[in-house]
Amino acid sequence: MNKIKNKHDKHNLLLNCAHEFFWGLGLSFHTVYAIIPLFLKQLGAPQGICLSIAGLWSILVAFPQLFTAVVGRNIKDIKRAVIRVHIFAMPPIFIAGFIFAFFAPTGPNVWMLYYICFILYGVGIGIIIPIWTDFLNHTFSSSNRGKYLGISFAWNSVGGFFGGFAVRYLLNSNVPFPQNFGWGFLIFFNCILIGTILFKWYNIKTNKEISKNRSINDFMIETKEIINKNYNFRNYLISRIFLTANYPAISLYAIYSQNKFGFDIGEAGVFVILNVFASGIGSLFSGWLGDSYGHKISILFSFMAYLMALLIALLSKNMVHVYIVFLFLGLGLGAFMPSAMNLIYKFADGGDNKIYMALTDTVLAPFTFLAITIVGGVSELIDMDIILIVIGAFLIIGIFIMIFFVDDPSNQDKKQIISYNAR
């Protein structure tokens, strides 16, 4: 039995690495930490809009997740479901790419065209995430999940590494602005399409047992019990609330650094290369760290890397320091996804991980909105150094809450309240 599981795990790992590679390659042309803020800035968008991109992204992704979790509560064929929901992410990116690549619109308000597409794309990803999270739970056995997710997300970084060179070549080429970004978005669309088609060949065991479907009332009761009784999960959410201050910082670094050192737009490609290189290391390290010592440790590693990026940005004196900022930012981004997803699986403890994922992002969304609204509102009134110092203070508070008030759910199996198996 173990040999069969390992065979399926390795087969799915190869496909998942290919899937993540294409997503990483495509995302190089659409990063919330460099490409999108600089694109909007060149289109003439207000500074507050440019700085809010990473936070807005988090809110858009959170917005439909509870709805998706409710609609998907009785899914039997998770592979078919994950392929279908990925369709929601494709049209906005294709439309943005087509408009800017072939029509190259200009004018003071043209940024709104892209902004609408970005909003629709974010909502589409929010529809996808609960189903995709559940799909990954079925992709690998629990004993290998941390390591294999780390390896998979590392391949996302490999794709991003090559994509970074492509971004630099495209932005430094003779293709005029904004057509160069438009062609990048079209490349991203094709990468999403290929990554989605690959789902077809995963070995996923479809649940064919006849089970009682959960009503919406059952779903709401389970959700209420999680909020009221799972104290450890609540402490985790409190910690993450303080850590939402990091979202404005992610989009701020590129603009803050350009204002400070006046670099060319083509430097965005270098930022992508450095970021994804470090992200791959962060993914691999956090997967190993989480499986060996607990995923609380691995997510703390992620947020410590974010804190280091902020401190170095504040102290930066030249472009070498800026490159180091994006290295630490990459470490944080790479370590975050495998550790955060594995924490969700551990908190769920055999229950419906879609609820835990949706709850996490939904609870954090208003605080993320508050963070980006405040930072965007004061960014032209207060020196950016002061903004970064305040963000750093919130990061330190969140990290300390995580250290002292959150128990690693791997050690809490006997204390978990919710253990209802949705499947």
C-alpha positions in Angstrom: 0.0 0.0 0.0 2.8 2.4 0.9 4.5 1.6 -2.4 1.3 2.5 -4.3 1.0 5.8 -2.4 4.7 6.6 -3.1 4.2 5.8 -6.8 1.2 8.1 -6.9 3.0 10.8 -4.9 6.0 10.8 -7.3 3.7 10.8 -10.4 1.7 13.8 -9.0 4.9 15.5 -7.9 6.3 15.5 -11.4 3.0 17.0 -12.8 2.8 19.5 -9.9 6.3 20.7 -10.5 5.5 21.2 -14.2 2.2 23.0 -13.3 4.1 25.3 -10.8 6.9 25.9 -13.4 4.4 27.3 -15.9 2.6 29.4 -13.3 6.0 30.7 -12.1 7.0 31.5 -15.6 3.8 33.3 -16.3 3.6 35.2 -13.0 7.0 36.7 -13.7 5.1 39.1 -16.0 2.5 39.9 -13.4 4.1 40.2 -9.9 2.4 42.2 -7.2 5.8 43.2 -5.7 7.4 44.8 -8.8 5.7 44.5 -12.3 2.2 45.6 -11.4 3.1 48.6 -9.2 5.6 49.9 -11.7 3.2 49.3 -14.6 0.5 51.3 -12.9 2.9 54.0 -12.0 3.9 54.4 -15.6 0.3 54.4 -16.7 -0.2 57.4 -14.4 -2.2 55.8 -11.5 -2.2 57.6 -8.1 0.6 56.5 -5.8 -1.9 55.2 -3.2 -3.3 52.8 -5.9 0.2 51.6 -6.8 1.2 50.9 -3.2 -2.0 49.1 -2.4 -1.7 46.3 -5.0 -0.4 43.5 -2.8 -3.0 44.3 -0.1 -5.8 44.6 -2.6 -4.7 41.3 -4.1 -5.2 39.7 -0.7 -8.7 41.2 -0.3 -9.8 40.2 -3.8 -8.6 36.7 -3.2 -10.4 36.5 0.1 -13.7 38.0 -1.1 -15.3 34.9 -2.8 -13.7 32.2 -0.7 -16.5 31.5 1.8 -19.0 31.4 -1.1 -16.7 28.9 -2.9 -16.3 26.8 0.3 -20.2 26.7 0.6 -20.8 25.8 -3.0 -17.9 23.2 -3.0 -18.9 21.6 0.4 -20.1 18.4 -1.3 -17.7 18.0 -4.2 -17.0 14.4 -5.1 -14.8 14.8 -8.2 -12.2 17.2 -7.0 -10.0 16.9 -10.1 -12.8 18.0 -12.4 -13.7 20.8 -10.0 -10.2 22.2 -9.9 -10.0 22.3 -13.7 -13.3 24.0 -14.0 -12.7 26.8 -11.5 -9.3 27.7 -13.1 -11.3 29.0 -16.0 -12.3 32.0 -13.9 -8.7 33.3 -13.8 -8.1 33.3 -17.6 -10.4 35.8 -19.3 -9.3 39.0 -17.3 -5.6 38.3 -18.0 -6.3 37.6 -21.7 -8.4 40.8 -22.0 -5.7 42.9 -20.3 -3.0 41.4 -22.6 -5.1 41.8 -25.7 -6.0 45.5 -25.0 -2.5 46.6 -24.2 -0.6 44.5 -26.7 -2.7 45.4 -29.8 -4.4 48.7 -29.0 -1.8 50.3 -26.6 -4.3 52.8 -25.1 -3.0 56.0 -23.6 -4.4 58.8 -21.5 -4.7 59.9 -17.8 -7.3 57.3 -16.9 -6.2 54.3 -18.9 -4.8 52.6 -15.8 -8.4 51.9 -14.9 -8.8 49.5 -17.8 -6.0 47.3 -16.4 -7.2 47.9 -12.8 -10.6 46.4 -13.6 -9.0 43.4 -15.2 -6.8 43.0 -12.1 -9.8 43.1 -9.8 -11.6 40.4 -11.9 -8.5 38.2 -12.0 -8.1 38.5 -8.2 -11.7 37.5 -7.6 -11.2 34.6 -10.0 -8.2 33.3 -8.0 -10.3 33.7 -4.9 -12.8 31.3 -6.4 -10.0 28.9 -7.2 -8.1 28.8 -3.9 -10.5 26.7 -1.6 -10.9 24.1 -4.3 -7.2 24.1 -5.2 -6.3 23.7 -1.5 -8.6 20.7 -1.2 -7.2 19.3 -4.4 -3.6 19.5 -3.1 -4.7 17.8 0.1 -5.6 14.8 -2.1 -2.5 15.1 -4.3 0.1 13.9 -1.8 0.0 11.6 1.3 0.2 13.5 4.5 3.7 12.1 5.3 5.2 13.6 2.2 3.0 16.7 1.8 5.3 19.3 3.3 8.4 18.2 1.5 6.6 17.7 -1.9 4.7 21.0 -1.7 8.1 22.7 -0.9 9.6 21.0 -4.0 6.6 22.0 -6.2 6.7 25.6 -5.1 10.4 25.6 -5.7 9.7 24.8 -9.3 7.4 27.7 -9.4 10.5 29.7 -8.6 12.5 27.9 -11.3 9.9 29.0 -13.8 10.0 32.5 -12.4 13.8 32.6 -12.7 13.6 32.0 -16.4 10.7 34.4 -16.6 12.7 37.1 -14.9 15.2 37.1 -17.8 12.3 37.1 -20.3 10.8 40.1 -18.4 14.1 42.0 -18.5 14.5 41.2 -22.2 10.9 42.3 -23.0 11.0 45.5 -21.0 14.4 46.5 -22.5 13.4 45.6 -26.0 12.2 47.9 -28.8 8.6 47.0 -28.0 7.1 50.3 -26.8 5.2 50.8 -23.6 2.5 49.6 -22.8 2.6 47.0 -25.5 5.6 45.3 -23.8 3.5 44.7 -20.7 0.5 43.6 -22.8 2.6 40.9 -24.5 3.8 39.8 -21.0 0.2 39.4 -19.9 -0.6 37.2 -22.9 2.4 35.0 -22.1 1.0 34.7 -18.6 -2.4 33.7 -20.0 -0.8 30.9 -22.1 1.1 29.6 -19.0 -2.1 29.5 -17.0 -3.8 27.5 -19.7 -1.0 24.9 -19.9 -0.8 24.6 -16.1 -4.6 24.0 -16.0 -4.5 21.3 -18.7 -1.8 19.4 -16.7 -4.4 18.7 -13.9 -6.0 16.2 -16.3 -3.2 13.6 -15.7 -2.9 13.7 -11.9 -3.7 10.5 -10.0 -6.4 11.6 -7.7 -8.7 9.1 -6.0 -12.3 10.2 -6.6 -14.6 9.6 -3.6 -17.3 7.2 -4.9 -18.7 6.4 -1.5 -22.3 7.4 -0.8 -22.1 10.0 1.9 -24.6 12.4 3.4 -24.4 15.8 1.8 -23.9 18.7 4.1 -26.5 21.5 4.0 -25.7 25.1 4.2 -26.9 25.0 7.8 -24.4 22.2 8.6 -21.7 24.3 7.0 -22.5 27.4 9.1 -22.7 25.4 12.4 -19.3 23.9 11.7 -17.9 27.3 10.9 -19.3 28.8 14.1 -17.8 26.0 16.1 -14.4 26.6 14.6 -14.5 30.3 15.5 -15.9 29.8 19.0 -13.9 26.8 20.2 -10.7 26.4 18.3 -8.7 28.9 20.5 -5.4 28.0 19.0 -6.7 28.8 15.5 -8.1 32.1 16.8 -4.7 33.1 18.2 -3.1 32.3 14.9 -5.6 34.6 13.2 -4.8 37.4 15.7 -1.2 37.0 14.9 -1.9 37.2 11.2 -4.0 40.3 11.7 -0.9 42.2 12.8 1.1 40.7 10.0 -1.3 42.0 7.4 0.7 45.2 7.7 3.3 43.5 5.5 1.0 43.7 2.4 1.5 47.4 1.7 5.2 46.9 2.2 5.4 44.2 -0.6 4.1 46.7 -3.2 6.0 49.6 -1.7 9.6 48.3 -2.1 9.8 48.8 -5.9 8.4 52.3 -5.9 10.3 53.3 -2.7 13.5 52.1 -4.3 12.8 53.8 -7.6 12.1 57.1 -5.9 15.3 56.7 -3.9 17.7 55.6 -6.7 15.9 56.4 -9.9 16.6 53.1 -11.7 15.3 52.0 -15.1 12.0 50.1 -15.5 14.1 47.1 -16.9 15.4 46.6 -13.3 12.1 45.0 -12.6 13.4 41.9 -14.4 16.4 41.7 -12.1 14.0 42.0 -9.1 12.0 39.1 -10.4 15.1 36.9 -11.0 16.5 37.6 -7.5 13.0 37.2 -5.9 12.2 33.9 -7.5 15.7 32.5 -6.9 15.3 33.2 -3.2 11.7 32.0 -3.3 12.8 28.6 -4.5 15.2 28.2 -1.7 12.6 29.4 0.8 10.0 26.9 -0.5 12.4 24.0 -0.3 13.7 25.0 3.1 10.3 25.7 4.6 8.9 22.3 3.4 11.8 20.5 5.1 11.6 22.7 8.2 7.9 22.2 8.5 8.0 18.4 8.2 10.9 18.2 10.6 10.1 20.8 13.3 6.5 21.9 12.6 5.0 24.4 10.2 4.7 27.1 12.8 8.5 27.4 12.7 8.4 27.5 8.9 5.9 30.3 8.8 7.9 32.2 11.4 10.9 31.9 9.1 8.8 33.5 6.3 7.8 36.5 8.4 11.3 37.0 9.8 12.5 37.2 6.1 9.8 39.8 5.5 11.1 41.8 8.5 14.7 41.6 7.2 13.6 42.9 3.8 12.0 45.9 5.5 15.0 46.6 7.6 17.4 46.5 4.7 15.1 48.7 2.6 15.2 51.3 5.4 19.0 51.1 5.6 19.6 50.9 1.8 22.4 53.1 0.4 22.7 51.7 -3.2 21.2 49.3 -5.7 23.1 46.3 -4.1 21.0 46.8 -1.0 17.9 47.0 -3.1 18.8 43.6 -4.7 19.2 42.2 -1.2 15.7 43.5 -0.2 14.2 41.4 -3.0 16.3 38.4 -2.0 14.8 38.5 1.5 11.3 39.3 0.1 11.7 36.2 -2.1 12.7 34.0 0.9 9.6 35.2 2.7 7.2 34.7 -0.3 8.7 31.3 -1.0 8.5 30.0 2.5 5.0 31.4 3.1 2.9 29.3 0.8 3.9 25.8 1.8 4.0 26.6 5.5 0.6 28.5 5.4 -1.1 25.7 3.5 0.3 22.9 5.7 -0.8 24.9 8.8 -4.3 25.0 7.4 -4.3 21.2 6.9 -3.0 20.7 10.5 -5.6 23.1 11.9 -8.4 21.3 10.0 -7.2 18.0 11.5 -9.1 15.8 9.0 -12.0 18.3 8.7 -12.9 20.6 5.9 -9.8 22.5 5.0 -11.8 24.7 2.6 -13.5 26.3 5.6 -10.2 27.0 7.4 -8.7 28.5 4.3 -11.7 30.6 3.5 -12.0 31.7 7.2 -8.4 32.8 7.3 -8.5 35.0 4.2 -12.0 36.3 5.0 -11.1 37.4 8.6 -7.8 39.0 7.4 -9.4 40.9 4.5 -10.9 43.9 6.4 -7.6 44.4 8.3 -5.7 44.2 5.0 -8.1 46.8 3.5 -7.5 49.0 6.6 -3.7 48.6 6.1 -3.6 49.5 2.5 -6.1 52.3 2.9 -4.1 54.0 5.7 -0.7 53.5 3.9 -2.2 54.6 0.5 -3.8 57.6 2.1 -0.7 58.9 4.0 1.9 57.9 1.4 2.0 61.4 -0.1 1.8 63.1 3.3 4.3 61.2 5.4 7.8 60.2 4.6 8.0 56.5 3.4 10.7 55.8 6.0 8.2 56.4 8.8 5.6 54.3 7.1 8.1 51.4 6.9 9.1 51.8 10.5 5.4 51.6 11.6 4.9 48.5 9.4 8.0 46.9 11.0 6.6 47.5 14.5 3.4 45.7 13.5 5.4 42.8 12.0 7.3 42.4 15.3 4.1 42.3 17.3 2.6 39.7 15.0 5.7 37.6 15.2 5.8 37.7 19.0 2.1 36.7 19.2 2.9 33.7 16.9 5.8 32.7 19.0 4.2 32.9 22.5 0.5 32.4 21.9 0.2 29.9 19.0 0.9 26.2 19.5 2.0 24.3 16.5 -1.2 22.4 15.5 0.9 19.3 14.8 1.2 19.0 18.6 -2.5 19.8 19.2 -4.1 16.7 17.7 -5.8 15.8 20.9 -7.0 19.4 21.5 -8.6 19.9 18.1 -12.3 20.6 18.3 -13.4 20.1 14.7 -12.7 16.7 13.2 -15.6 16.4 10.8 -14.4 14.8 7.6 -16.1 16.5 4.7 -15.2 13.6 2.4 
